[in-house]
């Protein structure tokens, strides 16, 4: 159908049941079409509007409409992005039949509805096309334009996890206590505390204990405000300490009041002024706070009225948080989940109108410099980076993140040109795997390095990603499709890949949990039936009495690092927040397997190149070639020096059977093949 038929008043149509089936992804299979009919002037105008809506849907979102009729409708102007909430749209649609699904995408101006029969969809199409509907909070009515689509395809949406260290506690205080706390906002300041109250451009703000200075994002520790924190706050502070939400009793309070449409820019609370553990009460209204990891991964978190937000560890030190200035928030429609991350389940999203919200943010002023595990974003540590050439085996994810950043990420950025010059010949079995892929397959190389595998099979659509921006730059110079990202969090949609490869990458993750998480991320990218090839360096460099190529290199090339070389600490003077590693992304599951050596709390040994490995966790030297400039690291020795610059790379070399055991702990894959290839353990896995 192209034009709307005759319409009855909406009140004459029958009501129907609510939506029950919740698929969240949309795919449209056919192109729009039209049929020649004699149209009135009004119908011609409506047709032009419909066709315009079709073109916008196709151009901006790739949604193709069909002549229909089908059970499935796309409703232009009926989306969350136009201020239409789920209840309002559902009430209108249910006048024409049973709505099996209603999908509303965040910030999109359109929605999708599936009726139980084609006839019901046809009735809605005829009656609602070009209709004005009144929306609460809008001065002007919204005109709906409907088109048929061929199908709406569902897939499961994995629930989003809160940032590590983040906790939201519901109903932490009573409504009566909330009323007494809110009275502080309007309390007139006396002479002694008048400097504690400020009026910022976008909100009212008040300080107690210490004044937070927005000019330098710090506090003056030598100038405490008179009176300290209000006594009325003791109840919630003592409760928070009893529950272990904070370790120290806060001595600084900032009160912010946000009117609808106001927000606060994304930021990380400065490390040096405050201890770990920041808590924030939401009073008067709920809101959505956006948290963002430096890698780009973001999580929208619902903060209900009278809830307590607790930020510790990674969520406090590494993730930025902010409130987008707007008058409506996209929230979960279900009443069963009031807190937590706002998921991507488009069958359960609606709009919530903001009201005046007041936040009480409590902090503890720090007396010593910050020594957190995130020096890249820490103002206390920016000028005091660790130069210890032999760090310890990490005992926590924070330590692991710090180790990998200094002894993997910064090293490869520093040696990128020299490293690339030594990586030019693809390994035969990796080439064989890629050549076996069908033409047009979408393949991602996770940890692509200089891109030597991206051009192996010209019939594939290959994309590469790597943690090193300098290696990615080399790939781009070679005209490959690449981007910078963390191997623990690849910014691609789940189930999108026909295949993945990860060659000599997983062994750079320094804990068992992070290695497992890296493989799980690869599995997440695969579609059911998709395959992945994974290579890791082997502990066993001699197999069946045959030495690997690594051991067969000329022994005279070995250089004793402790005797003849200068060890250059890896220090990036131009730290980019996007280079921060993902630490402690999830509570990771341990994999039980036999270890060749356990070195917790011990220094990592420095391996002697071209010799057998004596431990699984170690530092492998990279000798920078004479005349090659290192990127963004400490200066090379003076010209004329006979000494070489050496950079240490962290490795965990895998023992026989270890890689298979890690893969077997992942529930939705099977191992198709495992083998040993020139000093590497390798597996081909398939997702089901």
C-alpha positions in Angstrom: 0.0 0.0 0.0 1.2 3.5 -0.7 -1.5 6.0 0.3 -3.8 5.8 3.4 -7.4 4.8 2.9 -10.4 6.3 4.5 -10.0 6.8 8.2 -12.4 6.3 11.1 -12.0 8.4 14.3 -9.5 6.7 16.7 -12.2 6.2 19.3 -14.1 3.8 17.0 -11.3 1.3 16.9 -11.2 -1.5 19.5 -8.5 -1.8 22.2 -6.1 -4.7 22.4 -3.6 -6.5 24.6 -0.1 -5.1 25.3 3.2 -6.2 23.8 4.6 -9.5 24.9 7.4 -10.5 22.6 10.7 -8.6 22.9 13.3 -8.9 20.1 15.7 -6.0 20.1 17.4 -5.8 16.6 15.8 -4.7 13.4 16.5 -5.9 9.8 14.5 -5.0 6.7 14.9 -7.2 3.7 13.1 -5.5 0.7 13.0 -2.2 -1.0 10.1 0.2 -0.9 7.6 0.2 -3.8 4.5 1.9 -4.9 1.3 1.3 -6.9 -0.4 3.7 -9.2 -3.8 4.8 -7.8 -5.9 8.0 -8.2 -5.2 10.1 -5.2 -6.9 13.2 -3.7 -4.9 16.3 -3.0 -4.7 15.4 0.6 -3.6 11.9 -0.2 -0.9 13.2 -2.5 0.5 15.4 0.2 0.5 12.5 2.6 2.2 10.3 0.0 5.0 12.9 -0.4 5.5 12.9 3.3 5.5 9.1 3.4 8.0 8.9 0.6 10.2 11.4 2.3 10.1 9.4 5.5 11.0 6.3 3.4 14.1 8.0 2.0 15.2 9.3 5.4 14.9 5.8 7.0 16.9 4.3 4.1 19.6 6.9 4.0 20.2 7.4 7.7 19.5 4.0 9.1 19.5 1.6 6.2 15.8 0.6 6.8 14.1 -0.5 3.6 10.3 -0.3 3.4 8.1 -2.6 1.3 4.7 -2.0 -0.4 3.1 -4.5 2.0 1.0 -5.2 3.6 2.9 -7.2 6.3 2.5 -7.5 10.1 5.4 -5.2 10.6 5.3 -1.4 10.6 8.0 1.3 10.9 6.5 4.4 12.5 8.3 7.6 11.6 8.1 10.4 14.2 7.0 7.8 16.8 10.3 7.2 18.4 12.0 8.1 21.7 14.1 10.6 19.9 10.9 12.6 19.1 9.8 12.6 22.8 7.2 9.8 22.4 7.3 7.4 25.3 6.4 3.7 25.2 3.1 4.0 27.0 1.8 6.8 24.8 2.6 5.0 21.5 1.4 1.7 22.8 -2.0 3.1 23.7 -2.4 4.5 20.2 -1.3 1.3 18.4 -3.4 -1.1 20.6 -6.6 0.5 19.3 -6.2 -1.5 16.1 -5.2 -5.0 17.4 -2.8 -7.0 19.4 0.7 -5.5 19.3 3.1 -8.4 19.7 6.3 -6.3 19.8 7.0 -2.6 20.1 10.6 -1.7 19.6 11.9 1.8 20.4 15.5 2.6 19.8 17.4 5.1 22.0 17.5 8.6 20.5 15.9 7.5 17.3 12.8 9.3 15.9 11.1 6.1 14.7 9.8 2.9 16.2 8.7 -0.6 15.0 5.5 -2.4 15.8 4.5 -6.0 14.9 0.8 -6.9 15.0 -0.6 -10.4 15.4 -2.2 -10.3 11.9 -1.7 -8.5 8.6 -5.2 -7.1 8.8 -4.6 -5.4 12.1 -1.4 -3.9 10.7 -3.3 -2.7 7.6 -5.9 -1.0 9.8 -3.3 0.8 11.8 -1.5 1.8 8.6 -4.7 3.3 7.1 -5.9 5.0 10.3 -2.7 6.5 11.7 -0.8 7.7 8.6 -0.7 11.4 8.7 -2.6 11.5 12.1 -1.8 14.1 14.7 -1.3 12.7 18.2 -0.9 14.8 21.3 2.2 14.0 23.4 2.5 15.1 27.0 5.2 17.8 27.3 4.8 18.9 23.7 3.1 22.1 22.7 2.6 20.9 19.1 1.1 17.6 18.1 3.3 14.9 16.4 2.3 13.6 12.9 2.9 9.9 12.4 4.0 8.4 9.1 3.8 4.6 8.8 5.3 2.2 6.3 5.5 -1.6 6.1 8.7 -3.5 6.5 9.3 -7.1 5.6 10.4 -8.4 9.0 11.8 -7.6 12.4 14.5 -10.1 13.4 15.3 -10.6 17.1 18.5 -11.6 18.8 19.4 -11.8 22.5 21.0 -8.7 24.0 23.7 -9.4 26.6 23.2 -7.4 29.8 25.5 -4.5 30.3 27.8 -4.7 33.3 28.3 -1.7 35.7 31.9 -0.3 35.7 34.1 -2.2 38.1 33.9 -0.7 41.6 30.5 0.9 40.9 27.5 0.2 43.2 24.0 1.7 43.3 22.1 1.2 46.6 18.4 1.8 46.4 16.3 3.5 49.2 19.3 4.2 51.3 17.4 6.9 53.3 13.7 7.5 54.2 11.5 10.1 52.6 11.4 12.0 55.9 15.3 12.1 56.0 15.3 13.2 52.4 13.1 16.2 53.2 15.4 17.3 56.0 18.5 17.0 53.8 16.9 19.0 51.0 16.3 21.9 53.5 20.0 22.5 53.4 19.8 23.6 49.8 17.6 26.6 50.6 19.2 27.3 54.0 20.5 30.9 54.0 24.3 31.0 54.5 25.5 32.8 57.5 28.6 35.0 57.5 31.0 32.3 58.4 29.9 30.0 55.6 28.9 32.4 52.8 31.8 31.3 50.7 30.5 27.8 50.6 27.6 28.7 48.3 28.1 29.4 44.6 25.8 29.8 41.6 27.4 28.2 38.5 26.2 28.8 35.0 24.3 25.6 34.8 23.3 24.8 38.4 23.2 25.8 42.0 26.1 24.4 44.1 27.1 24.5 47.8 30.3 23.3 49.6 31.0 22.1 53.1 34.2 21.1 54.8 36.4 22.3 51.9 35.5 24.4 48.9 36.0 22.6 45.6 37.7 25.0 43.2 36.4 24.6 39.6 39.3 26.7 38.2 41.8 23.9 39.0 39.6 21.0 40.0 41.1 20.8 43.4 40.7 21.9 47.0 42.8 24.1 49.2 43.8 21.6 51.9 45.1 24.5 54.1 41.8 26.4 54.0 39.0 24.3 55.5 35.6 25.9 55.6 34.3 26.7 59.1 31.8 24.4 60.7 32.8 21.2 58.8 30.0 19.0 57.4 26.4 19.5 58.6 25.5 17.2 61.5 22.4 16.0 59.7 24.7 14.1 57.3 26.1 11.9 60.1 23.4 9.3 59.8 24.0 8.4 56.1 27.8 8.7 56.6 27.9 6.3 59.5 25.6 3.9 57.7 27.9 4.0 54.7 31.0 3.2 56.8 29.2 0.4 58.6 28.3 -1.2 55.2 31.8 -0.7 53.9 30.9 1.6 51.1 33.7 4.0 52.2 36.8 3.3 54.3 37.2 6.9 55.7 34.6 9.2 57.0 34.1 12.0 54.4 35.1 15.5 55.3 34.0 17.3 52.1 30.5 17.7 50.8 29.4 19.3 47.5 25.6 19.9 47.0 24.5 20.3 43.4 20.9 21.1 42.3 20.0 20.3 38.7 16.9 21.6 37.0 15.4 19.7 34.0 17.7 20.3 31.0 20.8 20.9 33.1 23.7 18.5 33.4 27.4 18.2 34.2 30.2 17.6 31.7 32.0 14.2 31.7 34.9 14.2 34.1 37.0 12.1 36.4 37.2 13.4 40.0 40.8 14.6 40.3 43.0 11.9 42.0 45.2 14.0 44.2 42.6 15.8 46.3 40.5 12.9 47.4 40.8 9.3 48.6 39.3 6.2 46.9 35.6 5.9 47.6 33.3 8.7 46.6 29.5 8.5 47.4 26.6 10.5 46.0 23.0 10.7 47.2 20.3 11.5 44.6 17.4 13.4 46.2 14.2 14.8 44.8 14.3 12.9 41.5 16.0 10.1 39.6 18.4 10.6 36.7 20.6 8.8 34.3 24.4 9.2 34.7 26.7 8.2 31.8 30.0 6.4 32.6 32.7 6.1 29.9 35.9 4.1 29.7 38.9 5.7 27.9 38.5 3.0 25.2 35.1 4.5 24.3 32.9 1.9 26.0 30.0 3.7 27.8 27.4 2.6 30.2 24.2 4.6 31.1 23.4 4.0 34.8 20.0 4.7 36.4 20.2 6.6 39.7 16.8 6.3 41.5 15.5 8.9 43.9 17.0 8.4 47.5 19.7 6.0 46.1 23.4 6.1 46.9 26.0 5.9 44.2 29.3 4.4 45.3 32.4 4.8 43.1 35.6 3.0 44.1 38.7 1.7 42.4 38.4 1.7 38.5 35.0 3.4 38.4 36.4 6.2 40.6 39.8 6.5 39.0 39.5 5.6 35.4 35.9 6.0 34.1 34.6 9.5 33.5 31.1 10.3 34.6 28.6 13.0 33.7 25.0 13.9 33.2 23.9 14.9 29.7 21.9 18.1 29.7 18.4 17.1 28.5 14.8 17.1 29.7 14.0 13.4 29.1 16.1 10.3 29.8 15.9 6.9 28.0 15.2 4.4 30.7 13.9 0.8 31.1 10.2 0.6 30.9 10.0 -2.4 33.3 9.4 -1.6 36.9 11.4 -4.7 38.0 14.7 -3.1 37.4 15.0 0.4 38.9 18.8 0.6 39.2 21.8 -0.6 37.1 22.9 -0.2 33.5 20.3 0.9 30.9 20.5 -2.0 28.5 20.2 -2.0 24.7 17.0 -4.1 24.8 14.9 -1.9 22.5 11.7 -3.9 23.5 11.9 -2.4 27.0 12.9 1.2 26.6 10.8 4.4 27.2 11.3 8.0 28.2 11.3 9.5 31.6 10.8 13.3 32.1 13.3 14.9 34.4 12.5 16.8 37.5 14.6 18.9 39.8 17.3 16.6 41.3 19.7 17.5 44.1 22.9 15.5 44.7 25.0 15.3 47.9 28.5 14.2 47.0 30.8 13.2 49.9 34.5 12.8 49.6 37.5 12.3 51.9 40.4 14.8 51.4 43.6 13.0 50.8 46.8 13.7 52.8 49.3 11.7 50.8 49.8 11.6 47.0 47.6 9.2 45.0 49.3 5.8 44.2 46.4 4.2 42.3 46.9 1.7 39.5 46.0 4.1 36.8 48.9 6.5 36.4 47.9 7.5 32.9 45.0 9.6 34.3 46.5 10.3 37.7 47.8 13.8 38.4 49.9 12.6 41.3 51.8 10.1 39.2 52.1 11.8 35.8 55.6 13.0 36.6 56.6 10.0 38.7 56.2 6.9 36.4 57.8 3.7 37.5 61.1 2.9 35.8 61.7 -0.5 37.5 62.9 -2.8 34.7 61.8 -5.9 36.6 58.3 -5.5 38.0 56.5 -8.2 40.0 54.0 -10.8 38.7 50.7 -8.9 39.0 48.5 -10.0 41.9 45.4 -7.9 40.9 43.8 -6.6 37.8 44.9 -3.1 38.7 48.5 -4.2 38.8 48.0 -6.2 35.6 46.7 -3.1 33.8 49.6 -1.1 34.9 52.1 -3.8 33.9 50.6 -4.3 30.4 50.5 -0.6 29.8 54.1 -0.1 30.5 55.6 -3.3 29.2 53.3 -4.0 26.3 51.4 -1.0 25.0 54.1 1.6 25.4 56.8 -0.7 24.1 55.0 -1.5 20.9 54.2 2.1 20.3 57.9 2.9 20.9 59.3 0.2 18.6 56.5 0.2 16.0 58.7 1.0 12.9 61.5 -1.4 13.8 59.0 -4.1 14.8 57.1 -3.7 11.5 60.3 -4.1 9.5 60.7 -7.6 11.0 57.1 -8.7 10.4 56.6 -9.1 6.6 56.0 -12.8 5.9 52.6 -14.3 6.8 52.7 -17.7 8.6 51.6 -20.5 6.3 48.9 -22.0 8.5 47.4 -18.6 9.2 47.3 -18.0 5.5 45.7 -21.4 5.0 42.9 -20.5 7.5 42.2 -17.2 5.7 42.3 -18.7 2.2 39.7 -21.2 3.3 37.1 -18.5 4.1 34.3 -18.0 1.6 34.4 -14.9 -0.6 32.8 -11.9 1.1 33.3 -13.2 4.6 33.8 -10.5 7.3 36.9 -11.2 9.3 38.5 -9.2 12.1 42.2 -9.5 13.0 42.3 -8.7 16.8 45.8 -7.4 17.4 46.7 -6.9 13.8 50.1 -5.4 14.4 51.4 -4.0 11.1 48.6 -5.6 9.1 50.6 -8.4 7.5 47.5 -10.7 7.4 44.9 -8.0 6.3 45.8 -8.4 2.6 46.3 -12.2 2.4 42.9 -13.0 0.9 41.6 -10.2 -1.3 38.1 -11.9 -1.5 37.5 -11.2 2.2 36.3 -8.1 3.9 39.0 -7.8 6.6 39.2 -5.2 9.4 42.1 -5.0 11.9 42.4 -3.5 15.3 45.4 -3.0 17.6 46.2 -1.4 20.9 49.2 0.4 19.4 48.3 3.6 17.6 51.7 3.7 15.8 51.2 0.2 14.4 47.7 1.2 13.4 49.1 4.2 11.6 51.4 1.9 9.7 48.4 -0.2 8.6 46.6 2.9 7.5 49.5 3.9 5.3 49.1 0.5 3.6 45.4 1.4 3.0 44.0 -1.2 5.4 40.8 -0.8 7.3 42.0 -0.5 10.9 41.2 1.2 14.2 42.7 1.5 17.7 41.1 -0.4 20.6 41.7 -2.6 23.6 41.6 -6.4 23.0 39.3 -6.8 26.0 36.7 -4.5 24.6 36.4 -4.4 20.8 33.8 -1.8 19.7 32.0 -4.0 17.2 28.5 -5.5 17.5 28.1 -9.0 18.9 27.8 -11.8 16.4 29.0 -9.8 13.4 32.1 -11.7 12.3 32.3 -14.8 10.1 35.8 -15.4 11.5 38.5 -13.8 13.7 42.2 -14.3 14.0 44.3 -13.4 17.0 48.0 -14.1 16.3 50.5 -13.6 19.1 48.3 -11.4 21.2 46.7 -13.3 24.1 50.1 -14.1 25.6 50.5 -10.4 26.4 47.7 -10.4 29.0 49.3 -10.8 32.4 46.6 -12.7 34.4 44.7 -15.9 33.7 41.4 -14.1 34.0 42.4 -11.4 31.5 43.6 -14.0 29.0 40.2 -15.8 29.3 38.4 -12.5 28.9 40.4 -11.7 25.7 39.3 -15.0 24.2 35.7 -14.5 25.3 35.7 -11.1 23.6 36.8 -12.8 20.3 34.0 -15.3 20.8 31.5 -12.5 21.3 32.3 -11.1 17.9 31.6 -14.4 16.1 28.3 -15.3 14.7 27.0 -18.8 15.4 29.1 -21.1 13.2 31.9 -18.5 13.0 35.5 -19.6 13.5 38.5 -18.1 15.2 42.2 -19.0 14.9 44.3 -18.1 18.0 48.1 -18.3 18.3 50.1 -18.0 21.5 53.8 -18.4 22.3 54.7 -21.8 23.7 56.7 -22.7 26.7 58.0 -25.7 24.9 60.3 -24.4 22.2 61.5 -27.9 21.4 59.0 -30.6 20.4 59.7 -34.2 19.3 63.4 -33.4 19.5 63.0 -30.6 16.9 63.9 -27.1 17.9 61.7 -24.2 17.0 62.9 -21.5 14.6 63.3 -19.2 17.6 66.0 -21.5 19.2 67.7 -22.2 15.8 68.8 -18.5 15.3 72.5 -18.0 15.5 73.6 -18.0 19.1 76.2 -15.3 18.5 73.3 -12.8 18.1 72.4 -13.2 21.8 73.1 -10.0 23.9 73.2 -10.1 27.7 71.0 -7.3 28.7 72.4 -6.9 32.2 76.0 -6.6 30.9 76.1 -4.7 27.7 72.8 -2.8 27.3 71.0 0.2 28.6 67.5 -0.5 29.8 65.3 2.3 28.8 62.2 2.8 30.9 59.1 3.2 28.7 57.7 6.6 29.4 55.1 8.2 27.1 55.5 12.0 27.5 52.3 12.7 25.5 49.9 10.4 27.3 46.5 10.1 25.6 43.6 9.1 27.8 42.5 6.8 25.0 45.6 4.7 25.5 44.5 3.6 29.0 44.1 -0.1 29.3 40.8 -1.7 30.4 41.5 -3.0 33.9 39.2 -5.2 35.9 36.5 -5.1 33.3 34.5 -8.0 34.9 34.9 -10.3 37.8 36.8 -12.9 35.9 36.5 -16.7 36.2 39.5 -18.7 37.1 40.6 -21.5 34.9 42.0 -24.5 36.7 45.1 -26.0 35.1 48.5 -27.1 36.1 51.1 -24.3 36.1 54.8 -24.9 35.3 55.8 -22.2 37.8 54.0 -20.0 40.3 55.7 -16.7 40.7 53.3 -14.5 42.6 55.0 -11.7 44.6 58.2 -12.5 42.7 60.1 -10.3 40.2 59.5 -11.0 36.6 62.7 -12.6 35.1 64.3 -11.0 32.1 64.6 -13.7 29.4 67.8 -14.3 27.4 66.8 -14.2 23.8 67.0 -17.4 21.7 67.1 -19.7 24.7 64.6 -22.0 26.2 62.1 -20.5 28.6 62.6 -21.1 32.3 59.4 -19.5 33.5 56.0 -18.8 32.0 55.7 -15.1 33.1 58.7 -13.1 31.9 60.1 -10.0 30.2 61.5 -10.5 26.7 64.0 -7.9 25.5 63.6 -6.0 22.3 66.9 -4.5 21.0 66.1 -1.4 19.0 68.0 -1.4 15.8 70.7 1.2 15.5 69.4 4.4 13.7 65.8 3.6 14.2 63.9 6.3 16.2 61.7 5.2 19.0 58.3 6.9 19.3 57.3 8.8 22.4 59.7 7.1 24.8 62.8 8.1 26.7 65.7 9.4 24.6 68.2 7.0 23.1 71.8 6.9 24.2 74.0 9.7 22.9 75.3 9.4 19.3 78.5 7.3 19.2 77.5 5.1 22.2 78.4 1.5 21.7 75.5 0.5 23.9 72.1 -0.6 22.6 68.6 0.6 23.8 66.6 -2.3 25.1 62.8 -2.4 25.8 61.2 -5.2 27.7 57.9 -6.8 26.6 55.8 -8.8 29.0 54.8 -12.4 27.9 53.0 -15.3 29.5 54.2 -18.3 27.5 51.6 -21.1 27.4 52.3 -24.7 28.5 51.1 -27.8 26.6 47.3 -28.0 26.9 46.9 -24.6 28.7 45.3 -22.8 25.7 42.8 -25.7 25.1 41.8 -25.6 28.8 41.1 -21.9 28.7 38.9 -22.4 25.6 37.1 -25.4 27.2 35.9 -23.1 30.0 33.9 -21.1 27.5 30.5 -22.6 27.2 29.4 -21.7 23.7 32.4 -22.9 21.6 33.9 -26.1 20.4 37.6 -26.7 19.6 37.9 -27.9 16.0 41.6 -28.2 15.9 44.6 -27.7 18.1 48.2 -27.9 17.0 51.8 -26.8 17.5 53.4 -24.5 14.9 57.0 -23.4 15.2 57.1 -22.6 18.9 53.4 -21.6 19.2 50.3 -23.3 20.5 47.3 -22.8 18.2 43.6 -23.6 18.3 40.8 -23.2 15.8 37.5 -22.7 17.6 33.9 -22.6 16.4 31.0 -20.7 18.1 27.6 -22.5 18.4 
